[in-house]
Amino acid sequence: MEAPEFRQRRIEMYYSKHNHDIKYIFTWGKPLLVEGKGEICKEDTDTGEPEGWTHEYSRLHLKNGITEVKKGFLETFCNLKMLIIDRSVKNIEMTDELRAILQNNSVT
């Protein structure tokens, strides 16, 4: 009898070079967690990973501690399909590009 196959649980962590309070945690099968304090901006996606690394993620969770999302941050997640926003987020700067991503991808 063969042993059952198990998927290796994939965990990845990225740290913003722009804001050392911002980190990204990905666990296979779950949304990409964005943890930190205060506002987040497009520059916070600079983690040293190749440009476009954010395109790999379609589910995003902005955790408690994040208070504001500046324009350009969410737009880097162009394949976004699901967005979870914790209560500490008080403002998200909307752009035409973000509105199009949310509508075209039917983000829930």
Secondary structure, 3 states (H helix, E strand, C coil): CCCCCCCCCCEEEEECCCCCCCEEEEECCCCEEEECCEEECHHHHCCCCCCCHHHHCCEEEECCCEEEECCCCHHHCCCCCEEEECCCCCEECCCHHHHHHHHHCCCC
